[in-house]
Amino acid sequence: MSLRISAIMLMAATLALGCDQKSSGEAPEPDEARAEQKSKKGKKADGDRDSKAGGKTADGTREAADKGKTIEGKAPDQAVNSPSQQTYPDDPIKKIADHCSKPFVIMSTAPNSVGDDYPWTWTRQAMLANQQFKVVDGEPAAPGQVSFQLHLASSKYQLAWVLVAKCKDGGTCNKLAAMVKGIIKNSQSQPVCGKLPMDLSPVTFKKPVLREAGFSSNTLPEKTDVKGMCARLQACTVATDTSKSGTETIGFDCQKAPSNFKTACARKYPCKAVMDCLGAN
C-alpha cells in the first residue's frame, strides 16, 4: 500500500509544481498549493483582498473556543462531536485497521517553492467545519484527537512539502481522510499505518503545524483572506450536507471568481450561520 500511496503523492506533487502554467478558466486541482495558487488568477471581490489565512485572538477567546464555544457563546459547528458520528462516505479511502498503533494521514502536498510557512488553508477550514476532530499540540492521546506535522520529501519527490496528520487510533485517521476527501473534490488524502510513504520518517519531520487550528476563533478567515473564505464556503456546504461529499465545487468556483459569491458569509460561525447567510437554509 505504501508504494501505491507513494505513486499517488508523487503525481500530486508533480502536478502542483506545474500549476501556474494552466489557464485561470480551469477547475482547481485537489492539492492545496494548486488550489491556492489558482486563486491568484481569479478576480478578487471588492473589499476581500488576498492575505495570509488565520488571525490571532486574546488568551480569553482561545480558552472559550477550546471549551467548544465562541466569544458569543455559540455552540460548535455541528451536533456531530466525535468522528464515529460523522457521515462522510469512507469508500473513497483505503482504510487501515481501527486498532493501528501508528496511524497517520497523508493530507496534502505543496511544492518546495511555497516554503515551510505555507498556511494549508483548505485543511484549516475543513477542520473548522468538522469539529468532531480536536486539533492538539503534541501527541494525540485519545480517539478524535489529531496533530499535524510538516515533512520534507526527498529529491525523488521534488523536495515537496508534505502535510501529515497523526492520530491516536486508526479509526480516527480513517474518518479524517474520509472527511478531507469529502470536502476537497479529488483530494489524494489517504490513511497509512506504520511506515510513512514518500521516504518520510522522523528525519524528514521539520516542525509541528496548524496547532492554532485547535481554537476555532483563530481559524475563521479574515475579511481580507479570499482563499480562506472560499475554502470555508466549501467546507461548510459539505459539512452540513455530506451527500455532496467529493462533488461540491462552490469553493473552487469562488476562488476563480470571488465577486460572484457572498464571501463575507464565510466569516460567520458556526456553519449553520454561514449557510443561513448564503440563503441555503
Secondary structure, DSSP 8 states (H G I E B T S, - for coil): -HHHHHHHHHHHHHHHHTGGGS-TTS---SSHHHHHHHHTTS---TT-----S-----HHHHHHHHTT--TT----S-S--SGGG-----TTS----TT-SSEEEEEEEE-GGG-TT---HHHHHHHHH-TTSEE-SSS--STTEEEEEEEE--GGGTT-EEEEEEESSHHHHHHHHHHHHHHSTT---EEEESS-STT--TTTEEEEE-GGGGSHHHHS--TT-HHHHHHHHHHHHHHT-GGGTTT--HHHHHHH-GGGS-GGGGGSSSHHHHHHHHT--
